[in-house]
Amino acid sequence: MIFRVISGILALACFWAAYQQFDDVDPARWITTYIAAGVLGLLHAIGHPRQIASIGLAVILLAWSGWVAREFFSAVDSSDRGLMDALIGSWDEIRTIELRREMFGLLILGLWLAGIGVVSRRKPKASASAA
């Protein structure tokens, strides 16, 4: 029940994030991502989870996060900062900040949707002969 409440809150956050993307330079992919995650989270919150869709989107988002992470670590390697400074520090390099935000955002969404997929496994129905 707690995970369903959390999913409802995160679904609302996804819809808000989708709204915030309208002034982004590449809004289509982010709006689509946030709306899809929000719908799946909302379905889980109201008791109608979609296991296959949640796992499918989780796989896509986790792979996308890995791709962004590769780009992020490549950008860090080309700078004179250390890895920990790049992960948790602050600096003025806009592209690295953007990559870090995208990497962790996609990771969070992917793990959340994977969690929905895992907890939403269908329970076997009791057979009519058992009654």
C-alpha positions in Angstrom: 0.0 0.0 0.0 2.8 2.4 0.8 4.4 1.8 -2.6 1.1 2.6 -4.2 0.9 5.9 -2.4 4.5 6.7 -3.3 3.7 5.8 -6.9 0.8 8.2 -6.9 3.0 11.0 -5.6 5.7 10.2 -8.2 3.1 10.1 -10.9 1.9 13.6 -10.0 5.6 14.7 -10.0 6.0 13.2 -13.5 3.0 15.1 -14.8 4.4 18.3 -13.3 7.8 17.6 -14.9 6.2 17.0 -18.3 4.5 20.4 -18.0 7.9 22.0 -17.1 9.5 20.6 -20.3 7.5 22.8 -22.7 10.2 25.5 -22.6 13.0 22.9 -23.0 15.2 22.8 -26.2 14.2 19.1 -26.8 10.7 18.8 -25.2 9.2 15.9 -27.1 11.3 13.1 -25.7 11.1 14.4 -22.1 7.3 15.1 -22.2 6.7 11.6 -23.7 8.9 10.0 -21.1 7.4 11.8 -18.1 3.8 11.3 -19.3 4.4 7.6 -19.9 6.0 7.1 -16.5 3.2 9.2 -14.9 0.5 7.1 -16.5 2.1 3.8 -15.4 2.6 5.2 -11.9 -1.0 6.4 -11.7 -2.3 3.1 -12.9 -0.2 1.4 -10.2 -1.5 3.8 -7.5 -5.1 3.1 -8.3 -4.6 -0.6 -8.3 -4.4 -1.4 -12.0 -0.7 -1.9 -12.6 0.8 -2.7 -16.0 3.7 -5.0 -15.3 5.0 -5.6 -18.8 4.7 -1.9 -19.8 6.4 -0.8 -16.5 9.3 -3.3 -17.0 9.6 -2.3 -20.7 9.8 1.4 -20.0 12.2 0.7 -17.1 14.5 -1.2 -19.4 14.5 1.7 -21.9 15.1 4.4 -19.2 17.9 2.4 -17.5 19.6 1.9 -20.9 19.1 5.6 -21.7 20.6 6.5 -18.3 23.6 4.3 -19.0 24.1 6.0 -22.4 23.9 9.4 -20.7 26.3 8.1 -18.0 28.8 7.1 -20.6 28.6 10.6 -22.1 28.9 12.2 -18.6 32.0 10.2 -17.6 33.5 11.0 -21.0 33.0 14.7 -20.3 34.5 14.3 -16.8 37.5 12.5 -18.2 38.2 15.4 -20.5 38.2 17.9 -17.6 40.6 18.4 -14.8 38.1 17.7 -12.1 37.9 14.4 -10.2 35.0 12.0 -10.5 33.6 12.7 -7.0 33.7 16.4 -7.6 31.9 15.9 -10.9 29.2 13.7 -9.2 28.5 15.8 -6.1 30.3 19.1 -6.6 29.1 22.2 -8.3 30.8 24.1 -11.1 30.0 26.3 -14.0 30.1 23.8 -16.8 26.5 23.7 -18.0 26.7 20.5 -20.2 28.1 18.4 -17.3 25.4 19.6 -15.0 22.8 18.7 -17.6 24.2 15.3 -18.1 24.4 14.6 -14.4 20.7 15.7 -13.9 19.5 13.6 -16.8 21.6 10.5 -15.8 20.2 10.5 -12.2 16.6 11.4 -13.3 16.5 8.6 -15.8 18.0 6.2 -13.2 15.4 7.1 -10.6 12.5 6.7 -13.0 13.8 3.4 -14.3 14.3 2.0 -10.8 10.8 3.1 -9.8 9.2 1.6 -12.8 11.2 -1.6 -12.4 9.9 -1.7 -8.8 6.3 -1.3 -10.1 6.9 -4.2 -12.5 8.3 -6.4 -9.7 5.5 -5.7 -7.1 2.7 -5.9 -9.6 3.0 -9.6 -10.5 -0.4 -11.1 -10.8 -1.5 -13.2 -7.8 -3.0 -16.6 -8.9 -6.8 -16.6 -8.7 -8.4 -19.0 -6.3 -9.9 -21.9 -8.3 -13.7 -22.3 -8.2 -13.3 -25.9 -7.0 -11.5 -24.7 -3.8 -14.7 -22.9 -2.7 
